[in-house]
Amino acid sequence: MESGKLVRTVPVSPHEFPDLELPNLDHPDFVGETARLFEHERIPFPSYPYEWPPEMLYSAGALTLELAQGALEEGFGLKDATPYNVLFRGSQPVFVDLPSFERRGPLDTTWMAYAQFVRTFLLPLLANREFGLPIGSVLAGNRDGLEPETVYRWAGFGQRLRAPFPSLVTIPNWLGRRKPKDLAIYQRKPAASEEQAQFLVNGMLKHSGRQLKALRPPGGESAWTGYLDRKSVYTAEQLAQKEAFVAEALAFAKPGNVLDVGANEGHFSFLAAKYGASVVAIDSDPAVAGAIWRKASEAGFDILPLVIDFTRPSPAIGWRNQECASFLDRSKNRFDMVMMLAVIHHMLITERIPLEDLLALAAELTREYLLIEFVAPEDPMFQRIVRGRGGLYSHLTTSRFEAAAKARFELVKSKEMDGLHRCLYLFRKRPSAN
């Protein structure tokens, strides 16, 4: 808890919650038990594994194994090994499911959560690396991850024989075809001594760690990696001009938390963090979200990168759609500032989202400020995206944009960028827009 790896937890008196129904301790199941209440710290912004780039899933897996090994030394075991037991405080993973820890039998030789660890950490990382399968598409629809039999069917003959497929996929698939008739194989077999039991379980945890390290995401390239360095329309002078405006806006607004929509590799997310903001940086590209996480994690920035398509954000899922809240429900009126820099023209053109709807959603998510960049149809990047259909967007003028924003925001300051058909705006949300 002191290191931040385990959610901070304190006992509280039941008298503080007089309306809370505690377990009936007179029931036979609770003989010798005492009801206790605990309060956990609130993690600033909850996220779910299907919103993480592969690097974050790997980090959550490493934390799970670290805590399992630490608990073993104290006589406890970790009975669950799922990424849904981990949240991120900024770029740092934190384990939040304390009831997953249970006291181990001193002669117990098994880590019962190993199969779950394989399904929810190792096989999704393997499928992502070998088949390009996004982490989100695996864990959103399959809460318990992937089965070895499923991955075996995807793999070619050569893959099935190449590490790490044999231990994770091929052999489990072959063994799974043999349906055991004797259920005794599922019974735990005690060790001869406590030392032997701990040695065997510790060996399994170390083996799991080696399997995880073999699947460490290398960091990939995409159409959007290195964008500001090699692919953007900005000259060095124009980028400096944009940075200066964003820095002035941050210094003026002093936001405690920021949502950076279309963050790319996080250039302006890091700028916001340097001004003291806690940042949630979203982008639909896992490669750039992973790049943000690596840099933020190494340097200790308070930035949470998530793989979110702002036009198709994560829905509510789980039992009765109540286990995991939607991204928009978690974000509504949550941020002091929403940044939408060089991104809305992609939504207007590619996704055909009406301008007024984009601004309405921004007003729902921000408590106060909107920092936004308007890109006119004459802009080279706009022309590249529109592919000869510019006539469809001739109505998207600067005056039209300002009029649409005026319904929900009042202008604080603006700046037309030199040599580009782009304008930067800092808006303050009108009280009537709440």
ZIVEN-V644509 format. One line per field, one symbol per residue. ss: DSSP state (H for helix, E for strand, C for the rest). psi: psi as a letter, one per 30 degrees, with the letter a starting at -180 (. if undefined). burial: 1 if it has 9 or more other C-alpha atoms within 8 Angstrom, else 0. Layout:
ss=???
psi=???
burial=???
This chain:
ss=CCCCCECCEEEECHHHHCCCCCCCCCCHHHCCCCCCEEEECCCCCCCCHHHCCHHHHHHHHHHHHHHHHHHHHCCEEECCCCHHHEEEECCEEEECCHHHEEECCCCCCCCCCHHHHHHHHHHHHHHHHHHCCCHHHHHCCCCCCCCHHHHHHHCCHHHHCCCCHHHHHHHHHHHHCCCCCCHHHHCCCCCCCHHHHHHHHHHHHHHHHHHHHHCCCCCCCCCCCCHHHHHCCCCHHHHHHHHHHHHHHHHHHCCCEEEEECCCCCHHHHHHHHCCCEEEEEECCHHHHHHHHHHHHHHCCCEEEEECCCCCCCCCECHHHCCECCHHHHHCCCEEEEEECCCHHHHHHCCCCCHHHHHHHHHHHEEEEEEEEEECCCCHHHHHHHCCCHHHHCCCCHHHHHHHHHCCEEEEEEEECCCCCEEEEEEEECHHHC
psi=eefgfkkkkkklkfffiffkjlkjffkffgkglkkkkkkllkkejkllefgkleeeeeeeeeeeeeeeeeeefgglljfkikffgklkjbgkkkkfieffklklkfgkgljfgeeeeeefeeeeeeeeeefgjkeefefefiegakkeeeeeefkleeeffkkgeeefeeeeeeeffjjkfjffffkkjllfleeeeeeeeeeeeeeeeeeeefgkkfkllaffkgefefflfkleeeeeeeeeeeeeeeeefhkekkjjkhfbggefeeeeefggkkkjjkkfjeeeeeeeeeeeeefgkikjkkjkjffilklklakghfejlleeeffkhfkfkkkikhffeeeeeefhkkeeeeeeeefefkfekkjkkkjlffkeeeeeefhghfffgffileeeeeeeeffflkkellkkkkglhkkkkjlkkkeff.
burial=00001111100101000000000010000100000000000000001111111111111111111011101100111110111011111110111100001100001110101101111111111111100010111111000111011011000000111001111111111000000000000000001001011101110110011011001110000001101000000000011011101110110001111111111111011111101111111111111111111101100011111111110011011000111111110111011111111111111110001010011101111111111111111010011011000100000110011001110111100100100011111111110010
